[in-house]
Structure formats: structure tokens, C-alpha cells
């Protein structure tokens, strides 16, 4: 249980860094806007994502928050949010990489830099095709494990903490969708985003 708890803490810390450091930096650098009002504006969508662990089930709430609370037009949000719920799985990609590396360490397999790079590329590619439903990333992890020569049945050890990690990474995925919508809206010249002039 000890190594699994450390793995879960590592994943949660990584997701938090992505949510509260990387995504705000993207908003700040791409738009010049203050990114922090996004979090209270997106709170209903983030809570729905966390509780359902499903990006697809959260789409209506995400659209509502992005349009009415963040200030993105329907033209942009109705394209970016559903597309993001399908292919923008940034939290899932992060989890897939961490899970495969954890399993490799648990099996005592030392992965070369090339093998780790392969894991990252496969995680990015498979996360695009992962369904927006609970625990869908476990299928992608099995594919990556097989590709790097690890037993696919090793994903069974991830079941202990997978639900809470799934809930967390889904919230990060939805925040990533909102970030993309804000950036695209700003590039389209929209005003009043995040309550700013």
C-alpha cells in the first residue's frame, strides 16, 4: 500500500501543478488576461467533472460555465468544448505516463530514455482517443504497457486508487478545455473574457 499511496500522491501533485501553474501560464502568456477568475467561474463544471469522472457527461455544464460565467461566445465554445472533451485529455495523458512508469518500477524494469520517450508519445496519442467516461484510460494504459514490453494485467494494481485519480484528472481535463476556449476566444478578438475589459 505504501508505494501505491506515494504513486497516488505524486499523480495528485502533478495534476495540481498542471491545474494551478501550467494552465494559468498558458492563459497569461497567450491572452495577457488574469487567469485566476477562471476557477470560480468554472467551479460548477469542475465539481461536476470531479463527481462524475466523465468529460462527456460534463459538457453541458462546461458549455454553460464557459459561455455565461467566463464570457466566451457560443460560436467559440460550441466548437472548442465538445472537441476538447473528445481529444484534449491533458490530465489523462499525465496519468498514463505516471502509471506506466510506476508499473515498470514495481516490476523492477529499468526503462531507457528512449523507452520513456516512447511512453510519453504513446500516452499523448492514446489520450486523444480515450472515451470521456470513467476509467477509460485504463484501456490506453494496457496498450502502452504491451507496447513497452510490460504485462497488461499489471494495471490491476492501479484499481486501488484509480477512482479518486480518475475524478481528479477529469477535472483537469475540463479545466484544460476551458483554457483552450479562453485562448481561442481571445485570438478571435472577443472582449469581456473572465470579467475583464
Order of alpha helices (4+ residues) and beta strands (2+ residues): alpha-alpha-alpha-alpha-alpha-alpha-alpha-alpha-alpha-alpha
